[in-house]
């Protein structure tokens, strides 16, 4: 009998849906005191006046821009001259590099062979030079082959 009595008196831990709405009904939104707001608006006025200066930005006309160009300082003119010289030098360097690369590629390909100082060399020096070129080519071919083998191994 004691066990049954304790079961009927035990309360569940979950609340019923209706009780939750009743408890939180006061907290569902903001309540405004309309009367206080109306009184405040009457004393203050409905619109606020903003006392800020206007933005000082003015759009320049074409005439003003031309005047600014005429008023450049000697330092600014000198800087512009240096920049234009630097651009010209950069273009000349690029042309020189292109020509140098063309000459080197022709020399390496063996196309139009450039005149080396072969005329001044003895027969012995020419042979050593030819041997050196053969060894150099085989060395670089060997490096390329090794690189290919490594690629195949790790891919």
Secondary structure by P-SEA (a helix, b strand, c coil): caaaaaaaacccccccaaaaaaaaccccbbbbaaaaaaaaaaaaccbbbbbcccccbbbbcaaaaaaaaaaccaaaaaaaaaaaaaaaaaaaaaaaaaaaaaaaaaaaacccccccccccccaaaaaaaaaaaaaaaaaaaaaaaaaaaaaaaac
